């Protein structure tokens, strides 16, 4: 079993909601299995992105300011 299974609760693994843990610089450090089940995105695909890359362009500036 992957290390992340022991690191996170059962809820992390079974919830249908996409969840992620961000680093201080805004990149995904970990993602739950729902990313693949809902969107078909593997963990390595999501974890190579900055969370702002997943937002609608109209929301990027305001969200980036809030993240700071």
C-alpha positions in Angstrom: 0.0 0.0 0.0 1.3 3.5 -0.8 2.6 5.6 2.1 -0.1 8.1 1.6 -2.7 5.5 2.5 -1.4 5.4 6.1 -0.8 9.1 6.2 -4.5 10.1 5.5 -7.8 8.9 7.0 -10.2 6.5 5.3 -12.3 9.5 4.4 -9.5 10.8 2.2 -9.6 7.6 0.2 -13.3 7.0 -0.2 -14.8 10.5 -0.5 -16.1 11.4 -4.0 -14.8 14.9 -3.5 -11.5 15.8 -5.1 -9.1 16.8 -2.3 -5.5 17.9 -2.3 -2.7 19.1 -0.1 -0.9 22.2 -1.3 2.7 23.2 -0.5 3.4 26.7 0.6 4.2 27.6 -3.1 0.8 26.4 -4.3 1.8 23.1 -5.9 -0.1 19.9 -5.0 1.9 17.7 -2.7 -0.7 15.0 -2.5 -4.1 14.2 -4.0 -6.9 11.7 -3.1 -8.1 9.0 -5.5 -11.2 11.0 -6.4 -9.2 13.0 -8.9 -8.9 9.8 -11.0 -12.4 8.5 -10.4 -14.1 11.9 -11.2 -11.7 13.5 -13.7 -9.6 10.6 -14.9 -6.4 12.5 -13.8 -3.6 10.4 -12.2 -1.9 11.7 -9.1 1.3 12.5 -10.9 -0.7 14.7 -13.4 -2.3 16.7 -10.7 0.7 16.9 -8.5 2.8 18.4 -11.2 0.5 21.4 -11.4 0.1 24.7 -9.5 -3.4 25.0 -8.2 -3.9 28.3 -10.1 -3.5 26.3 -13.3 -6.8 24.6 -12.6 -8.9 27.8 -12.1 -11.0 29.7 -14.6 -8.9 32.6 -16.0 -11.3 35.1 -14.5 -10.6 33.8 -11.0 -6.8 33.5 -11.1 -5.8 37.1 -10.0 -8.3 37.3 -7.1 -7.4 33.8 -5.9 -3.7 34.4 -6.1 -4.1 37.5 -4.0 -6.1 35.5 -1.4 -3.5 32.7 -1.4 -0.7 35.2 -0.6 
